[in-house]
Amino acid sequence: MSQAKQGNHGNHGKKEAFYPQTGVAVTCRSYREYEAMFALEGDAPFRGPTLDVAGGASSFAAEARLRGARVVSADPRYAKSAEALYAESAEEIASSTAKLERARDRFDWTFYGSPEAHRAKREASLERFIADYRAEAEAGTGSYTAASLPRLPFEDDAFALTLCSHFLFLYEEQFGIEFHRDALRELYRVTRPGGEVRIYPLYTLKHERYPGLDDIVREFESAGAAVRLPPSRLTFIPGSTRLLSIRKPASGNG
């Protein structure tokens, strides 16, 4: 990691070299962001049941259900009450906005426009998520499941599309290669034959391509999966223009 530059950026003081993060942040991302980062074509979430892993307080599932999709979300934070999760998420939004202000020159703002607009999108996503989180809990649907990688409480071959955003690869310093391999094998396990796992981004918090990616690609190709790195439409991290797609053989072999 390069050294942080000293200097002023407006009234925000010292610039950050990269995005500083301790622990795993709770994220609040919208359906539109999921469409962009996962390059979801119009009907992709509607071709079968979808699993969103480590989505935190993102409103993707809530918005997708309004469009007729079947989405299950899994995150360890779903063991929390709506009030506790809302408070944590609101605090994270405030903290992340301050960090993005200090590191704003390190990011591509084409999609979001500015740190202020980024914050507004996060806050709107959080409000949509919390309303849905409460409603689904009251209905007892099981749409939000408290679970964490590398072990998920779902049957084999359960989902047509399995998504994981801003967790795997991003936190490369906190989670080693074996964790990543186990986690990806688990996402693959719960994805049905002919279905697909999609991961974004492929870059770490240091804005570097995940160093173990090629080995992971080879492993799944050896198992018979079709592995691609198609373009992503969310290039917030400069250079992060690809997502990982792992498609399970339709025969169920591999």
N, C-alpha and C positions, 0 to 999 in steps of 0.2 A: 504494500500500500504506500502510495506517495505521501509525503508529509503534508499536513494541513497548511494551507496558505493563510498568512496573516493579512488583515486588511478589513475594510468596511464594505458592507453591501447595504446601502440605505442606513437604517438604524438597527440592523440585525447583528452587528459585530463580526466576530471571526467566521470566516468561511470554513466549511467542512470539505475535506478532500473527497470523501464519499459519504454515503448515508450511514451514520452511526446507529447501531442497534444492539441492544442487550436483550437476550431472550427472543421469543417469537412474537411478533406483533399481531394483534387482532386486526383483521382487515375489513373494510366496508366498501365493497365494489358492486357496481350496478350491472344489470343485464347487458347494457350497451358495452361496458368494459369487457365483459366476458365474450360477447360477440367479437370484439376487436382482437383481444389477446389470443383467443382460441380459434380465430378465423371460422367461426360458426356460420355456416351457410343458413339461409332462411329457416329451413325446417329441421336442422340438425338435432335440436333438443327434443323433437317431437317424434323421432323414429323409434323410440322405445324408452324404457326407464333410464333416467340419468342420475348419476351419483356425483355430488360435489364434495370433495374432501378438503378440509382445512380452509374452508371459505369464511370462517369467523362470522362477522356480522354483515356479510354481503347480502344484497337483496336479489341476487340472481335467481334463487329458487322461488322466492315470492313472486317476482315478475314473470318467471317462466310458467308458473302455475296459472297465472292470469291468462297466459297465452295457450293454455291447454296441455302443457307438458307435465310429465310425471317426474318429479325431482325429489331425491332424498339427499340430505346434507349430513355430513359427519365431521365433528370437531370436538376435541375434549372440552372446550368451553361451553358446550351445550349442557353440561352438568349444572351450570349456573342458572340462577333465576333471571328473568327478563330485566329486572331492576339492576342487578349486579353486572350483567353483561352490557347493558346500556351505559352504565357509569364507566366501565373499563374502556369501552369503545370510544365514548366521547372524550375521555382523557387521552387516548391514543391519537385521535384525530388532531387534538390541539398540539400534542407533542410532535407528531409527524409533520404538521404544517410548519412549526418552528424549525425543524431540522431541514425540511425542504427549502425553506427560505435561505438558510445558510449555505446549502449545497445546490442552489437552483441552477448554477452554471454547468453542473454535471449532468443535467437531464435534458431530454428533448420534450418541449412543452407543446408540440404540435397537437396532440390529442386533448390535453387539459386546458391549455391556454395560459395558466398562471397558478402559483400556489394558492391564491385566493379562490379561484374557480375550482381547483382540485379539492379544497376543503369543502366548498359548497356541495360538490358531488358526493363526497364522503358522508356529509351530514344528512343529505337526502336519502342516500342508500341506507344509512343506519335507521332512520325513521321508518322506512318501508320494511326493513328486516324485522325490527322489534314488533311492529304491528302484526306481522305474519307469525313471528315466533310465539307471541302470546296466543294468537288464534289457533295455531296448530297444536299448542300444548293443551288448550282447553278442549279441543276436539279429540285429543288423544290419537292423532294420526301416526305418530312415530316418524314424521317427516324430518325432524331434527334429532339426530342420534349422537349422544356423547360417546365418542370413540376417537382413537388416535392410531396413526401408523406406528409400527408396521403390522398391526393386527386389527382387522375390522370385523365386526359382528354380522357379516352378510354371507349368504350362501354363494357357492361357486356359480359363475356364469349368470349373475343376477341383473347386470346392467348393460344396456346397449352402448352407453357413452359414460366414461368415467373421467372426471376433470380434477386437476389439482393445480391451484394457482398460488404463486408467491409463497411456497414452502419448500418443496424439494428443489435442490440445486441452489436456491437463493441463500440458504443458511449452511453453506458448505463448511464453514469453520466450526459450527456447532454439531453437525451430524456427519459422521464419516461415510466412506464408500459402502461399507457393509449395511449400514442403515438404509442408504439410498437403494441398494440392490434389493434388500428385503421389502422395503416399502413399494418399490415398483413391481416386484413379483406379486405383492398382495393386491395392488390395483389391477394387475393383469388377471389374477385369480377370480376376482369378482366381476370381471367383464365377460360378457357372453361371446361365444364363437361368432365371428363376423363383426363384433363390436370393436370399440376403439378407446384407448387411453390417450388423453392429451395433457401435456404438462407445459406450463409457462411460468416464468421465463427460464431460459437455459443459462442465465448469467448469475453470478454470485453478487453479494452486497458490495464487493470490490469492483463490480462492473467487468468481471472477467468470465469468459466462457467456462462452464463447469469442467474441471480437468478430467473427471472420470466419465464424461459423456460417451466418448468413443467406445470404451470398454462395455458400457451398458448397452449401446446400440448393437455391438457384436453379440452379446449374450442373447438378446431377444431375437436377433436374426437367426442365430444358431438354433433357437427353439422353434423356428418356423414362422415367427411373426413378421409382418410387413412393417418396417420401421422407416419413417420419413421425417424430414425436418422442414415442413412447409412454412411459407411466410406467415408471420403474425402481423396484424394491423395495429398493434399497440407497441410502439417503439420508444417508450418512455426512457428506458435505459439505452443510451446511445450504442448502436451496434447490435442490440438485442432484437433482431428482426425475424427470428425463427422460433417455432414451438416444436415440441417432441410429440410425434404421433406414433403409437404402437397399436397396430390392428391385429387382433387375434384371428387365426385361421378359421374360416367358416366351417371347416370339418371338425373343429374342436381338438385337433391334434396339435401337439407342441405346447 
